[in-house]
Amino acid sequence: GAGVSQSPSNKVTEKGKDVELRCDPISGHTALYWYRQSLGQGLEFLIYFQGNSAPDKSGLPSDRFSAERTGGSVSTLTIQRTQQEDSAVYLCASSPRPSGGQETQYFGPGTRLLVL
Amino acid sequence: GENVEQHPSTLSVQEGDSAVIKCTYSDSASNYFPWYKQELGKRPQLIIDIRSNVGEKKDQRIAVTLNKTAKHFSLHITETQPEDSAVYFCAARRSGNTPLVFGKGTRLSVIA
């Protein structure tokens, strides 16, 4: 079936503008994650949604970052008043309902954000 | 919280040789350790994972070993091929669907 999809694939914006990044998880997956990958770096956790529970926002780097997940499916990551240090690849991942074990996270292709 | 260290940051091997990448973690409650492969411009793809109730797992040319006492785990690739060239990330997490904590990655180059 279809994997995790993200849009746009690339986004160039000017410093100070707001941006919205979209993630469509695999159908039926209850968990959704946002990570950030700066050039040549590892993946940094941002925010995590699990079903109807309150999201884990502990990885968000500042209050300019927010995310929501509507209807338990699509998620939007919003960055307000973008700064040059926000330039990175933003990766979304999803995983199925926990079944007593460890569930694999499947990644989307990412959105490459460049803030000029 | 969890902290994952990964070494080396870059690794070059001759085609046909073996490659070993090592990771250490800090949280003794972590019990799931996946490895992801990321080719240039592509998404990370899971290649193998190991849970804390086993010490070793193998899938064709790829194997992962886990030492819970020492809190380290390693990826072993045998008979390397040029298509193994990529960045490899290790990760760790506690039980359930919690977020993964990633190492900083190893850039593997297999020289033909």
Interface residues (C-beta under 8 A of the other chain):
Chain A: V4 T30 A31 Y33 Y35 G40 Q41 G42 L43 E44 F45 Y48 Q50 D56 G59 L91 S95 P98 G101 Q102 E103 T104 Q105 Y106 F107 G108 P109 G110
Chain B: Q6 N31 Y32 P34 Y36 K42 R43 P44 Q45 L46 D49 R51 F89 A91 R93 S95 G96 N97 T98 P99 L100 V101 F102 G103 K104 G105
